[in-house]
């Protein structure tokens, strides 16, 4: 599967447990945050910078669309994200998978650029600094991916991005992925839970006396 080649067991230095106050994802709020993020990317300039790739995206041929997605992803530019996200809705499963694969690769690449090199025994992602792009608005995209059919890849990519972005609010969704029939998905969910410092099972609230 596509996901198996990308899943890397990473440990991120985070609090030992998810705060009890962590709220489930609010889709409407996440979409607004994502839209504001997209407006700052100047993504429309890609139509001029990568004309050939954009033409491939506009092709009715799914193979050409996949070529376009791969070409844009290879640039490792954040502003390609909105162009690729739209293909998560493709009717072609392979196009959807390549879109998720590419988004996962971009998020991983940019997050790991902020790795704390002084801690070589583990992976520590430092907070965004001046000039860095905060990719947490990708949370809406992740939620969208989690709601797609479990093809053995897309949910694994979503889980990986949750880990890279330290999105603690997705702990419940990650635990749900542990029941997937696909090993790549369950492995990614386990590792993502470890990345965000969340237990594999939720702890019931103590009963009042």
Backbone as JSON Lines, residues from 0, in Angstrom:
{"i":0,"aa":"X","n":[0.83,-1.21,0.0],"ca":[0.0,0.0,0.0],"c":[0.86,1.25,0.0]}
{"i":1,"aa":"X","n":[0.26,2.33,-0.51],"ca":[1.02,3.57,-0.57],"c":[1.45,4.02,0.81]}
{"i":2,"aa":"X","n":[0.57,3.84,1.81],"ca":[0.83,4.39,3.13],"c":[2.02,3.76,3.81]}
{"i":3,"aa":"X","n":[2.26,2.46,3.55],"ca":[3.3,1.76,4.3],"c":[4.67,2.36,4.07]}
{"i":4,"aa":"X","n":[4.89,2.93,2.88],"ca":[6.21,3.47,2.58],"c":[6.45,4.81,3.23]}
{"i":5,"aa":"X","n":[5.38,5.44,3.74],"ca":[5.54,6.78,4.3],"c":[5.45,6.82,5.81]}
{"i":6,"aa":"X","n":[4.9,5.76,6.4],"ca":[4.7,5.82,7.85],"c":[6.04,5.67,8.55]}
{"i":7,"aa":"X","n":[6.34,6.63,9.39],"ca":[7.6,6.6,10.13],"c":[7.27,6.73,11.6]}
{"i":8,"aa":"X","n":[7.86,5.89,12.41],"ca":[7.58,5.95,13.83],"c":[8.37,7.1,14.44]}
{"i":9,"aa":"X","n":[7.65,8.17,14.79],"ca":[8.28,9.37,15.32],"c":[7.74,9.64,16.71]}
{"i":10,"aa":"X","n":[8.62,10.09,17.58],"ca":[8.22,10.46,18.92],"c":[8.4,11.95,19.08]}
{"i":11,"aa":"X","n":[7.35,12.66,19.38],"ca":[7.4,14.1,19.55],"c":[7.26,14.42,21.03]}
{"i":12,"aa":"X","n":[8.12,15.3,21.51],"ca":[8.08,15.65,22.92],"c":[6.85,16.5,23.2]}
{"i":13,"aa":"X","n":[5.85,15.91,23.83],"ca":[4.6,16.59,24.11],"c":[4.17,16.2,25.51]}
{"i":14,"aa":"X","n":[3.15,16.87,26.05],"ca":[2.67,16.5,27.38],"c":[2.26,15.03,27.43]}
{"i":15,"aa":"X","n":[2.29,14.45,28.59],"ca":[2.06,13.02,28.74],"c":[0.66,12.58,28.38]}
{"i":16,"aa":"X","n":[-0.29,13.46,28.45],"ca":[-1.66,13.06,28.16],"c":[-2.42,14.21,27.53]}
{"i":17,"aa":"X","n":[-3.47,13.88,26.82],"ca":[-4.31,14.91,26.22],"c":[-5.07,15.63,27.32]}
{"i":18,"aa":"X","n":[-5.09,16.96,27.31],"ca":[-5.81,17.68,28.35],"c":[-7.27,17.28,28.36]}
{"i":19,"aa":"X","n":[-7.83,17.2,29.56],"ca":[-9.23,16.81,29.68],"c":[-10.15,17.81,28.99]}
{"i":20,"aa":"X","n":[-9.68,19.03,28.77],"ca":[-10.51,20.07,28.18],"c":[-10.48,20.04,26.65]}
{"i":21,"aa":"X","n":[-9.74,19.11,26.05],"ca":[-9.65,19.06,24.59],"c":[-11.03,18.82,24.0]}
{"i":22,"aa":"X","n":[-11.44,19.69,23.08],"ca":[-12.77,19.61,22.49],"c":[-12.69,18.9,21.15]}
{"i":23,"aa":"X","n":[-13.78,18.22,20.75],"ca":[-13.79,17.58,19.43],"c":[-13.74,18.63,18.33]}
{"i":24,"aa":"X","n":[-13.28,18.26,17.14],"ca":[-13.17,19.23,16.04],"c":[-14.51,19.86,15.68]}
{"i":25,"aa":"X","n":[-14.52,21.16,15.49],"ca":[-15.69,21.92,15.06],"c":[-15.54,22.18,13.57]}
{"i":26,"aa":"X","n":[-16.26,21.46,12.73],"ca":[-16.05,21.53,11.29],"c":[-16.23,22.95,10.73]}
{"i":27,"aa":"X","n":[-17.26,23.65,11.16],"ca":[-17.52,24.99,10.64],"c":[-16.37,25.94,10.96]}
{"i":28,"aa":"X","n":[-15.91,25.91,12.19],"ca":[-14.81,26.78,12.6],"c":[-13.52,26.39,11.88]}
{"i":29,"aa":"X","n":[-13.3,25.1,11.73],"ca":[-12.09,24.63,11.05],"c":[-12.09,25.07,9.59]}
{"i":30,"aa":"X","n":[-13.25,25.03,8.95],"ca":[-13.35,25.43,7.54],"c":[-13.05,26.92,7.39]}
{"i":31,"aa":"X","n":[-13.55,27.74,8.28],"ca":[-13.27,29.17,8.24],"c":[-11.78,29.44,8.41]}
{"i":32,"aa":"X","n":[-11.16,28.73,9.34],"ca":[-9.72,28.9,9.56],"c":[-8.93,28.46,8.33]}
{"i":33,"aa":"X","n":[-9.34,27.36,7.73],"ca":[-8.65,26.88,6.52],"c":[-8.81,27.88,5.38]}
{"i":34,"aa":"X","n":[-10.01,28.4,5.18],"ca":[-10.24,29.37,4.1],"c":[-9.37,30.61,4.27]}
{"i":35,"aa":"X","n":[-9.24,31.08,5.52],"ca":[-8.38,32.24,5.78],"c":[-6.92,31.9,5.5]}
{"i":36,"aa":"X","n":[-6.51,30.7,5.83],"ca":[-5.16,30.21,5.56],"c":[-4.89,30.21,4.05]}
{"i":37,"aa":"X","n":[-5.85,29.72,3.29],"ca":[-5.69,29.63,1.83],"c":[-5.54,31.02,1.21]}
{"i":38,"aa":"X","n":[-6.3,31.96,1.71],"ca":[-6.24,33.32,1.16],"c":[-4.87,33.95,1.31]}
{"i":39,"aa":"X","n":[-4.11,33.51,2.28],"ca":[-2.77,34.06,2.51],"c":[-1.69,33.38,1.68]}
{"i":40,"aa":"X","n":[-2.04,32.32,0.99],"ca":[-1.03,31.52,0.29],"c":[-0.65,32.02,-1.1]}
{"i":41,"aa":"X","n":[-1.47,32.88,-1.67],"ca":[-1.23,33.32,-3.06],"c":[-1.14,32.11,-3.98]}
{"i":42,"aa":"X","n":[-2.05,31.15,-3.76],"ca":[-1.98,29.9,-4.52],"c":[-2.35,30.07,-5.99]}
{"i":43,"aa":"X","n":[-3.05,31.15,-6.32],"ca":[-3.47,31.34,-7.71],"c":[-2.28,31.61,-8.64]}
{"i":44,"aa":"X","n":[-1.16,32.05,-8.07],"ca":[0.02,32.32,-8.89],"c":[0.57,31.04,-9.51]}
{"i":45,"aa":"X","n":[0.14,29.89,-8.98],"ca":[0.61,28.61,-9.53],"c":[0.17,28.41,-10.97]}
{"i":46,"aa":"X","n":[-0.94,29.02,-11.32],"ca":[-1.43,28.87,-12.68],"c":[-0.42,29.39,-13.69]}
{"i":47,"aa":"X","n":[0.42,30.33,-13.27],"ca":[1.47,30.87,-14.13],"c":[2.8,30.14,-13.91]}
{"i":48,"aa":"X","n":[3.09,29.83,-12.66],"ca":[4.38,29.22,-12.34],"c":[4.48,27.76,-12.8]}
{"i":49,"aa":"X","n":[3.37,27.06,-12.74],"ca":[3.36,25.64,-13.11],"c":[2.2,25.36,-14.06]}
{"i":50,"aa":"X","n":[2.26,26.03,-15.19],"ca":[1.17,25.96,-16.15],"c":[0.88,24.53,-16.6]}
{"i":51,"aa":"X","n":[1.93,23.76,-16.88],"ca":[1.75,22.39,-17.34],"c":[1.05,21.53,-16.3]}
{"i":52,"aa":"X","n":[1.44,21.67,-15.05],"ca":[0.83,20.88,-13.98],"c":[-0.64,21.24,-13.81]}
{"i":53,"aa":"X","n":[-0.93,22.54,-13.88],"ca":[-2.31,22.98,-13.74],"c":[-3.17,22.47,-14.89]}
{"i":54,"aa":"X","n":[-2.6,22.45,-16.08],"ca":[-3.33,21.9,-17.23],"c":[-3.64,20.42,-17.01]}
{"i":55,"aa":"X","n":[-2.7,19.7,-16.43],"ca":[-2.94,18.29,-16.14],"c":[-4.05,18.13,-15.11]}
{"i":56,"aa":"X","n":[-4.1,19.02,-14.14],"ca":[-5.17,18.95,-13.14],"c":[-6.53,19.17,-13.79]}
{"i":57,"aa":"X","n":[-6.58,20.0,-14.81],"ca":[-7.84,20.3,-15.5],"c":[-8.25,19.21,-16.48]}
{"i":58,"aa":"X","n":[-7.38,18.25,-16.71],"ca":[-7.67,17.18,-17.67],"c":[-8.76,16.25,-17.12]}
{"i":59,"aa":"X","n":[-9.64,15.75,-17.99],"ca":[-10.63,14.76,-17.55],"c":[-10.03,13.38,-17.32]}
{"i":60,"aa":"X","n":[-8.78,13.21,-17.74],"ca":[-8.07,11.93,-17.6],"c":[-7.48,11.83,-16.19]}
{"i":61,"aa":"X","n":[-7.89,10.83,-15.43],"ca":[-7.41,10.69,-14.05],"c":[-5.91,10.48,-13.98]}
{"i":62,"aa":"X","n":[-5.34,9.84,-14.99],"ca":[-3.89,9.63,-15.0],"c":[-3.15,10.96,-15.13]}
{"i":63,"aa":"X","n":[-3.68,11.84,-15.97],"ca":[-3.07,13.17,-16.12],"c":[-3.24,13.99,-14.85]}
{"i":64,"aa":"X","n":[-4.38,13.83,-14.2],"ca":[-4.6,14.52,-12.93],"c":[-3.58,14.08,-11.89]}
{"i":65,"aa":"X","n":[-3.33,12.78,-11.86],"ca":[-2.34,12.25,-10.92],"c":[-0.95,12.8,-11.22]}
{"i":66,"aa":"X","n":[-0.61,12.92,-12.49],"ca":[0.68,13.5,-12.88],"c":[0.76,14.94,-12.39]}
{"i":67,"aa":"X","n":[-0.32,15.69,-12.55],"ca":[-0.35,17.08,-12.09],"c":[-0.17,17.18,-10.6]}
{"i":68,"aa":"X","n":[-0.85,16.3,-9.85],"ca":[-0.74,16.28,-8.39],"c":[0.7,15.99,-7.97]}
{"i":69,"aa":"X","n":[1.3,14.99,-8.59],"ca":[2.68,14.63,-8.26],"c":[3.65,15.77,-8.57]}
{"i":70,"aa":"X","n":[3.42,16.45,-9.7],"ca":[4.31,17.55,-10.1],"c":[4.26,18.67,-9.08]}
{"i":71,"aa":"X","n":[3.05,19.03,-8.67],"ca":[2.91,20.11,-7.69],"c":[3.49,19.7,-6.35]}
{"i":72,"aa":"X","n":[3.23,18.47,-5.93],"ca":[3.73,18.0,-4.63],"c":[5.25,18.02,-4.6]}
{"i":73,"aa":"X","n":[5.88,17.73,-5.74],"ca":[7.34,17.69,-5.81],"c":[7.97,19.06,-5.59]}
{"i":74,"aa":"X","n":[7.2,20.13,-5.76],"ca":[7.73,21.47,-5.51],"c":[7.94,21.73,-4.02]}
{"i":75,"aa":"X","n":[7.21,20.98,-3.18],"ca":[7.27,21.13,-1.72],"c":[6.85,22.53,-1.29]}
{"i":76,"aa":"X","n":[6.06,23.2,-2.1],"ca":[5.57,24.54,-1.76],"c":[4.21,24.43,-1.08]}
{"i":77,"aa":"X","n":[4.05,25.17,-0.01],"ca":[2.79,25.13,0.74],"c":[1.62,25.62,-0.11]}
{"i":78,"aa":"X","n":[1.88,26.53,-1.03],"ca":[0.77,27.1,-1.79],"c":[0.17,26.13,-2.79]}
{"i":79,"aa":"X","n":[0.73,24.94,-2.93],"ca":[0.1,23.93,-3.8],"c":[-1.03,23.22,-3.07]}
{"i":80,"aa":"X","n":[-1.09,23.36,-1.77],"ca":[-2.06,22.61,-0.96],"c":[-3.49,22.76,-1.45]}
{"i":81,"aa":"X","n":[-4.01,23.99,-1.65],"ca":[-5.41,24.1,-2.08],"c":[-5.7,23.42,-3.4]}
{"i":82,"aa":"X","n":[-4.73,23.4,-4.31],"ca":[-4.92,22.76,-5.59],"c":[-5.06,21.24,-5.42]}
{"i":83,"aa":"X","n":[-4.33,20.69,-4.49],"ca":[-4.37,19.24,-4.27],"c":[-5.58,18.82,-3.45]}
{"i":84,"aa":"X","n":[-5.95,19.64,-2.48],"ca":[-7.08,19.31,-1.6],"c":[-8.35,19.03,-2.39]}
{"i":85,"aa":"X","n":[-8.57,19.77,-3.45],"ca":[-9.81,19.6,-4.22],"c":[-9.95,18.19,-4.78]}
{"i":86,"aa":"X","n":[-8.83,17.48,-4.96],"ca":[-8.87,16.14,-5.54],"c":[-9.16,15.06,-4.5]}
{"i":87,"aa":"X","n":[-9.33,15.45,-3.25],"ca":[-9.81,14.5,-2.25],"c":[-11.26,14.11,-2.53]}
{"i":88,"aa":"X","n":[-11.93,14.91,-3.35],"ca":[-13.32,14.63,-3.72],"c":[-13.44,13.9,-5.04]}
{"i":89,"aa":"X","n":[-12.31,13.5,-5.62],"ca":[-12.34,12.82,-6.91],"c":[-13.13,11.5,-6.82]}
{"i":90,"aa":"X","n":[-13.8,11.16,-7.91],"ca":[-14.5,9.88,-7.98],"c":[-13.52,8.73,-8.2]}
{"i":91,"aa":"X","n":[-12.31,9.05,-8.62],"ca":[-11.29,8.03,-8.86],"c":[-10.5,7.79,-7.57]}
{"i":92,"aa":"X","n":[-10.53,6.57,-7.08],"ca":[-9.87,6.26,-5.82],"c":[-8.37,6.52,-5.87]}
{"i":93,"aa":"X","n":[-7.74,6.21,-6.99],"ca":[-6.29,6.4,-7.1],"c":[-5.93,7.88,-7.05]}
{"i":94,"aa":"X","n":[-6.76,8.73,-7.64],"ca":[-6.52,10.17,-7.58],"c":[-6.65,10.65,-6.14]}
{"i":95,"aa":"X","n":[-7.68,10.17,-5.43],"ca":[-7.87,10.56,-4.03],"c":[-6.67,10.14,-3.19]}
{"i":96,"aa":"X","n":[-6.21,8.92,-3.42],"ca":[-5.09,8.41,-2.64],"c":[-3.82,9.23,-2.9]}
{"i":97,"aa":"X","n":[-3.56,9.56,-4.15],"ca":[-2.38,10.36,-4.47],"c":[-2.49,11.77,-3.89]}
{"i":98,"aa":"X","n":[-3.71,12.29,-3.85],"ca":[-3.9,13.61,-3.24],"c":[-3.55,13.55,-1.75]}
{"i":99,"aa":"X","n":[-4.06,12.54,-1.05],"ca":[-3.75,12.39,0.37],"c":[-2.28,12.13,0.61]}
{"i":100,"aa":"X","n":[-1.7,11.29,-0.23],"ca":[-0.27,11.0,-0.14],"c":[0.56,12.27,-0.26]}
{"i":101,"aa":"X","n":[0.21,13.12,-1.21],"ca":[0.96,14.35,-1.46],"c":[0.8,15.34,-0.32]}
{"i":102,"aa":"X","n":[-0.4,15.46,0.21],"ca":[-0.63,16.38,1.33],"c":[0.16,15.92,2.56]}
{"i":103,"aa":"X","n":[0.16,14.63,2.8],"ca":[0.92,14.08,3.92],"c":[2.41,14.39,3.76]}
{"i":104,"aa":"X","n":[2.92,14.21,2.55],"ca":[4.34,14.45,2.3],"c":[4.71,15.92,2.52]}
{"i":105,"aa":"X","n":[3.86,16.82,2.08],"ca":[4.14,18.25,2.24],"c":[4.13,18.64,3.71]}
{"i":106,"aa":"X","n":[3.11,18.17,4.44],"ca":[3.03,18.48,5.86],"c":[4.24,17.92,6.6]}
{"i":107,"aa":"X","n":[4.58,16.67,6.34],"ca":[5.72,16.05,7.02],"c":[7.01,16.81,6.72]}
{"i":108,"aa":"X","n":[7.21,17.16,5.45],"ca":[8.44,17.85,5.06],"c":[8.58,19.18,5.78]}
{"i":109,"aa":"X","n":[7.5,19.95,5.82],"ca":[7.58,21.28,6.43],"c":[7.68,21.21,7.96]}
{"i":110,"aa":"X","n":[6.99,20.26,8.56],"ca":[7.09,20.14,10.02],"c":[8.49,19.7,10.44]}
{"i":111,"aa":"X","n":[9.07,18.78,9.7],"ca":[10.38,18.27,10.07],"c":[11.5,19.28,9.84]}
{"i":112,"aa":"X","n":[11.22,20.34,9.1],"ca":[12.2,21.41,8.96],"c":[12.41,22.13,10.3]}
{"i":113,"aa":"X","n":[11.45,21.98,11.19],"ca":[11.55,22.62,12.5],"c":[11.95,21.6,13.58]}
{"i":114,"aa":"X","n":[12.56,20.53,13.16],"ca":[13.01,19.53,14.12],"c":[14.13,20.1,14.99]}
{"i":115,"aa":"X","n":[14.05,19.82,16.27],"ca":[15.09,20.24,17.21],"c":[16.28,19.29,17.07]}
{"i":116,"aa":"X","n":[17.33,19.76,16.4],"ca":[18.49,18.91,16.12],"c":[19.33,18.63,17.37]}
{"i":117,"aa":"X","n":[19.06,19.34,18.44],"ca":[19.84,19.1,19.67],"c":[19.35,17.85,20.39]}
{"i":118,"aa":"X","n":[18.2,17.31,19.97],"ca":[17.67,16.11,20.59],"c":[17.66,14.99,19.56]}
{"i":119,"aa":"X","n":[18.8,14.42,19.35],"ca":[18.97,13.44,18.28],"c":[18.31,12.09,18.58]}
{"i":120,"aa":"X","n":[18.02,11.83,19.85],"ca":[17.45,10.52,20.21],"c":[15.96,10.43,19.93]}
{"i":121,"aa":"X","n":[15.34,11.55,19.62],"ca":[13.91,11.55,19.31],"c":[13.57,12.74,18.43]}
{"i":122,"aa":"X","n":[12.39,12.69,17.88],"ca":[11.94,13.78,17.01],"c":[11.16,14.79,17.83]}
{"i":123,"aa":"X","n":[11.65,16.01,17.84],"ca":[10.98,17.1,18.55],"c":[10.7,18.2,17.53]}
{"i":124,"aa":"X","n":[9.44,18.54,17.36],"ca":[9.04,19.59,16.42],"c":[8.88,20.9,17.18]}
{"i":125,"aa":"X","n":[9.66,21.88,16.82],"ca":[9.59,23.18,17.48],"c":[8.4,23.98,16.97]}
{"i":126,"aa":"X","n":[7.87,24.9,17.77],"ca":[6.75,25.74,17.33],"c":[7.17,26.61,16.15]}
{"i":127,"aa":"X","n":[6.22,27.03,15.32],"ca":[6.56,27.91,14.19],"c":[7.18,29.22,14.68]}
{"i":128,"aa":"X","n":[8.23,29.64,14.0],"ca":[8.88,30.9,14.33],"c":[8.55,31.95,13.29]}
{"i":129,"aa":"X","n":[9.15,33.14,13.4],"ca":[8.92,34.18,12.4],"c":[9.28,33.68,11.0]}
{"i":130,"aa":"X","n":[8.38,33.87,10.06],"ca":[8.64,33.43,8.7],"c":[8.2,32.0,8.41]}
{"i":131,"aa":"X","n":[7.85,31.24,9.46],"ca":[7.36,29.89,9.26],"c":[5.86,29.89,8.99]}
{"i":132,"aa":"X","n":[5.4,28.93,8.21],"ca":[3.98,28.8,7.95],"c":[3.38,27.79,8.91]}
{"i":133,"aa":"X","n":[2.38,28.23,9.66],"ca":[1.7,27.34,10.59],"c":[0.69,26.51,9.8]}
{"i":134,"aa":"X","n":[0.88,25.21,9.76],"ca":[0.02,24.33,8.97],"c":[-1.15,23.74,9.77]}
{"i":135,"aa":"X","n":[-1.35,24.19,10.99],"ca":[-2.47,23.66,11.76],"c":[-3.83,23.93,11.14]}
{"i":136,"aa":"X","n":[-3.99,24.98,10.32],"ca":[-5.26,25.14,9.61],"c":[-5.6,23.97,8.69]}
{"i":137,"aa":"X","n":[-4.63,23.08,8.46],"ca":[-4.9,21.86,7.7],"c":[-5.83,20.92,8.46]}
{"i":138,"aa":"X","n":[-6.18,21.27,9.66],"ca":[-7.06,20.42,10.47],"c":[-8.37,20.11,9.75]}
{"i":139,"aa":"X","n":[-8.91,21.1,9.05],"ca":[-10.16,20.87,8.31],"c":[-9.96,19.82,7.23]}
{"i":140,"aa":"X","n":[-8.83,19.87,6.55],"ca":[-8.52,18.9,5.5],"c":[-8.41,17.5,6.11]}
{"i":141,"aa":"X","n":[-7.79,17.41,7.26],"ca":[-7.65,16.12,7.95],"c":[-9.01,15.56,8.3]}
{"i":142,"aa":"X","n":[-9.89,16.41,8.83],"ca":[-11.25,15.97,9.16],"c":[-11.96,15.45,7.92]}
{"i":143,"aa":"X","n":[-11.78,16.16,6.81],"ca":[-12.36,15.75,5.54],"c":[-11.85,14.37,5.12]}
{"i":144,"aa":"X","n":[-10.56,14.14,5.29],"ca":[-9.96,12.86,4.93],"c":[-10.45,11.73,5.82]}
{"i":145,"aa":"X","n":[-10.65,12.02,7.08],"ca":[-11.13,11.0,8.01],"c":[-12.55,10.56,7.67]}
{"i":146,"aa":"X","n":[-13.3,11.4,6.98],"ca":[-14.68,11.08,6.63],"c":[-14.8,10.37,5.28]}
{"i":147,"aa":"X","n":[-13.68,10.21,4.6],"ca":[-13.68,9.46,3.35],"c":[-13.68,7.96,3.65]}
{"i":148,"aa":"X","n":[-14.05,7.12,2.68],"ca":[-14.02,5.67,2.9],"c":[-12.63,5.19,3.31]}
{"i":149,"aa":"X","n":[-12.6,4.16,4.13],"ca":[-11.32,3.62,4.58],"c":[-10.72,2.74,3.49]}
{"i":150,"aa":"X","n":[-9.85,3.34,2.69],"ca":[-9.23,2.63,1.58],"c":[-7.88,2.03,1.95]}
{"i":151,"aa":"X","n":[-7.51,2.18,3.21],"ca":[-6.23,1.64,3.67],"c":[-5.08,2.61,3.56]}
{"i":152,"aa":"X","n":[-5.34,3.78,2.98],"ca":[-4.3,4.77,2.77],"c":[-4.68,6.15,3.31]}
{"i":153,"aa":"X","n":[-5.82,6.66,2.87],"ca":[-6.22,8.03,3.2],"c":[-6.28,8.27,4.7]}
{"i":154,"aa":"X","n":[-6.87,7.34,5.44],"ca":[-6.95,7.51,6.89],"c":[-5.57,7.45,7.54]}
{"i":155,"aa":"X","n":[-4.68,6.65,6.96],"ca":[-3.32,6.59,7.48],"c":[-2.61,7.92,7.28]}
{"i":156,"aa":"X","n":[-2.79,8.53,6.1],"ca":[-2.18,9.84,5.84],"c":[-2.73,10.88,6.81]}
{"i":157,"aa":"X","n":[-4.05,10.83,7.04],"ca":[-4.67,11.77,7.97],"c":[-4.09,11.6,9.37]}
{"i":158,"aa":"X","n":[-3.94,10.36,9.81],"ca":[-3.37,10.1,11.14],"c":[-1.95,10.63,11.23]}
{"i":159,"aa":"X","n":[-1.16,10.4,10.2],"ca":[0.22,10.91,10.21],"c":[0.25,12.42,10.37]}
{"i":160,"aa":"X","n":[-0.63,13.12,9.64],"ca":[-0.65,14.58,9.72],"c":[-1.1,15.06,11.09]}
{"i":161,"aa":"X","n":[-2.02,14.32,11.71],"ca":[-2.42,14.67,13.08],"c":[-1.2,14.63,13.99]}
{"i":162,"aa":"X","n":[-0.39,13.6,13.82],"ca":[0.82,13.5,14.65],"c":[1.81,14.6,14.38]}
{"i":163,"aa":"X","n":[2.09,14.85,13.11],"ca":[3.05,15.9,12.75],"c":[2.62,17.27,13.25]}
{"i":164,"aa":"X","n":[1.3,17.52,13.23],"ca":[0.79,18.84,13.61],"c":[0.38,18.92,15.08]}
{"i":165,"aa":"X","n":[0.54,17.82,15.8],"ca":[0.23,17.79,17.25],"c":[-1.21,18.2,17.52]}
{"i":166,"aa":"X","n":[-2.13,17.65,16.77],"ca":[-3.55,18.0,16.91],"c":[-4.2,17.08,17.95]}
{"i":167,"aa":"X","n":[-4.07,17.46,19.2],"ca":[-4.54,16.63,20.31],"c":[-6.05,16.41,20.28]}
{"i":168,"aa":"X","n":[-6.77,17.31,19.67],"ca":[-8.23,17.21,19.66],"c":[-8.74,16.02,18.85]}
{"i":169,"aa":"X","n":[-7.85,15.37,18.1],"ca":[-8.25,14.23,17.28],"c":[-7.98,12.88,17.97]}
{"i":170,"aa":"X","n":[-7.74,12.89,19.25],"ca":[-7.43,11.64,19.95],"c":[-8.56,10.62,19.81]}
{"i":171,"aa":"X","n":[-9.8,11.08,19.92],"ca":[-10.93,10.16,19.8],"c":[-11.01,9.54,18.41]}
{"i":172,"aa":"X","n":[-10.8,10.38,17.38],"ca":[-10.83,9.87,16.01],"c":[-9.7,8.86,15.77]}
{"i":173,"aa":"X","n":[-8.54,9.13,16.35],"ca":[-7.43,8.2,16.19],"c":[-7.74,6.86,16.84]}
{"i":174,"aa":"X","n":[-8.36,6.89,17.99],"ca":[-8.71,5.63,18.65],"c":[-9.72,4.85,17.8]}
{"i":175,"aa":"X","n":[-10.59,5.57,17.12],"ca":[-11.54,4.91,16.23],"c":[-10.84,4.2,15.09]}
{"i":176,"aa":"X","n":[-9.73,4.78,14.62],"ca":[-8.98,4.17,13.53],"c":[-8.28,2.88,13.94]}
{"i":177,"aa":"X","n":[-8.13,2.67,15.23],"ca":[-7.49,1.44,15.7],"c":[-8.32,0.2,15.33]}
{"i":178,"aa":"X","n":[-9.58,0.41,14.99],"ca":[-10.45,-0.71,14.61],"c":[-10.46,-0.96,13.1]}
{"i":179,"aa":"X","n":[-9.65,-0.21,12.36],"ca":[-9.6,-0.4,10.91],"c":[-9.12,-1.8,10.56]}
{"i":180,"aa":"X","n":[-9.63,-2.32,9.44],"ca":[-9.17,-3.64,8.99],"c":[-7.84,-3.56,8.26]}
{"i":181,"aa":"X","n":[-7.35,-2.33,8.07],"ca":[-6.09,-2.14,7.36],"c":[-4.95,-1.9,8.36]}
{"i":182,"aa":"X","n":[-3.92,-2.72,8.28],"ca":[-2.8,-2.61,9.22],"c":[-2.12,-1.25,9.14]}
{"i":183,"aa":"X","n":[-2.0,-0.7,7.93],"ca":[-1.33,0.59,7.77],"c":[-2.07,1.69,8.53]}
{"i":184,"aa":"X","n":[-3.39,1.62,8.55],"ca":[-4.2,2.62,9.26],"c":[-4.06,2.47,10.77]}
{"i":185,"aa":"X","n":[-4.17,1.24,11.25],"ca":[-4.06,1.05,12.7],"c":[-2.66,1.41,13.21]}
{"i":186,"aa":"X","n":[-1.63,1.11,12.43],"ca":[-0.27,1.46,12.83],"c":[-0.1,2.98,12.87]}
{"i":187,"aa":"X","n":[-0.61,3.65,11.84],"ca":[-0.49,5.11,11.81],"c":[-1.24,5.74,12.97]}
{"i":188,"aa":"X","n":[-2.41,5.19,13.31],"ca":[-3.19,5.72,14.42],"c":[-2.46,5.54,15.75]}
{"i":189,"aa":"X","n":[-1.86,4.37,15.94],"ca":[-1.1,4.12,17.17],"c":[0.06,5.1,17.31]}
{"i":190,"aa":"X","n":[0.79,5.29,16.22],"ca":[1.93,6.18,16.27],"c":[1.51,7.63,16.46]}
{"i":191,"aa":"X","n":[0.4,8.0,15.83],"ca":[-0.08,9.37,16.0],"c":[-0.53,9.63,17.43]}
{"i":192,"aa":"X","n":[-1.18,8.65,18.04],"ca":[-1.57,8.8,19.44],"c":[-0.34,8.98,20.32]}
{"i":193,"aa":"X","n":[0.72,8.24,20.0],"ca":[1.96,8.4,20.76],"c":[2.57,9.77,20.51]}
{"i":194,"aa":"X","n":[2.51,10.22,19.26],"ca":[3.06,11.53,18.92],"c":[2.39,12.66,19.69]}
{"i":195,"aa":"X","n":[1.06,12.57,19.86],"ca":[0.35,13.65,20.54],"c":[0.27,13.42,22.04]}
{"i":196,"aa":"X","n":[0.88,12.32,22.5],"ca":[0.92,12.06,23.94],"c":[-0.39,11.58,24.51]}
{"i":197,"aa":"X","n":[-1.19,10.86,23.7],"ca":[-2.5,10.39,24.15],"c":[-2.47,8.88,24.35]}
{"i":198,"aa":"X","n":[-3.2,8.37,25.34],"ca":[-3.26,6.92,25.56],"c":[-4.06,6.23,24.46]}
{"i":199,"aa":"X","n":[-3.84,4.94,24.3],"ca":[-4.57,4.19,23.28],"c":[-6.05,4.06,23.61]}
{"i":200,"aa":"X","n":[-6.38,4.09,24.89],"ca":[-7.77,4.01,25.3],"c":[-8.11,5.23,26.14]}
{"i":201,"aa":"X","n":[-9.34,5.69,26.04],"ca":[-9.76,6.85,26.83],"c":[-9.98,6.43,28.27]}
{"i":202,"aa":"X","n":[-9.66,7.31,29.18],"ca":[-9.83,7.03,30.6],"c":[-11.18,7.55,31.05]}
{"i":203,"aa":"X","n":[-12.06,6.69,31.57],"ca":[-13.38,7.17,32.02],"c":[-13.24,8.19,33.14]}
{"i":204,"aa":"X","n":[-14.14,9.15,33.12],"ca":[-14.14,10.16,34.18],"c":[-14.5,9.5,35.52]}
{"i":205,"aa":"X","n":[-13.83,9.9,36.6],"ca":[-14.15,9.29,37.91],"c":[-15.58,9.56,38.31]}
{"i":206,"aa":"X","n":[-16.22,8.58,38.92],"ca":[-17.61,8.75,39.37],"c":[-17.66,9.63,40.61]}
{"i":207,"aa":"X","n":[-18.7,10.4,40.67],"ca":[-18.9,11.23,41.87],"c":[-19.41,10.33,43.01]}
{"i":208,"aa":"X","n":[-18.92,10.57,44.17],"ca":[-19.38,9.74,45.33],"c":[-20.85,9.98,45.63]}
